[in-house]
Amino acid sequence: TNCVSEVVRQFIAEATSASTRRAYRSDLQIFAMWCEMRGLLILPSSATIVADFLASQAKDGISPSTLNRRIA
């Protein structure tokens, strides 16, 4: 599966700009910290956990466009 991971990384690198990749990395770190603070596993994650995360972020005033990117 390392081969698959490398293929995925290469696809992302070619399909997105450096700033988008930085934003995705930041979004994942935010999600990881949110999960850690609640004693939740980051991966695999359930739809309920992701929905709770997004609801929490929305409640904190995160814009809809940022929430859409965080879903990605």
N, C-alpha and C positions, 0 to 999 in steps of 0.2 A: 504493500500500500504506500510505501515511500514514493514509489514511482508515480502513483496517482496524485499524491500530494504535490509533487514537483510539477506535474502537468497542470494542476489547478493553479498553483502559484504563477506559473508562466502565463496561463490564460489571463489571470487577473492583472498581471503586470502589463501585458500587451493591450488589455481592454480598458484600462483606466489610467488616469493621469496620476502623477506622483502626489498631488494634493488630495485627490480622492482616496488613494491608498493610505495616506496619513490620517485622513478623517475616519476611514474604516477601522484603522488600528486604534485610534482614540475611542471610537464608539465601543469596540470590543473590550477595551480596558475599563470603560465606564460600566458596561454590563457585568464584567467580571467582579468589579468592586461591589456593585450592587448585590450580586449573588452572594459574595463572600460575607457581606454584612448581615445577610439573612440566613447564613448557613446552608445555602443552596449550591448544588453542583452547577458548574458553568456549562459543561457538556457531558452527556447529552442534556439538552434542555427541552422542556415541554412547551406546548403552545400556551398553556396557562401561565407558566413562569414568564415567558416573553410578553404576554398580554399584560401581566401585572407590572413588569418593568416599564413598558410603554405608558401604562396608566400613571405610574409613579412619576415618570419623566414629564408627562403632560401636566400633571398636577403641579410640578415644579416650574412650569412655565416654558418648557422646551417647545420650540416652534414645530408645527406640523411637518415642515420640509426636513427638519433635522430628525424628527421621529421616523419619517419615511426612509431616510438614509440609514438610520440605526437598524431598521428592519433588515436592510440589505446586509 
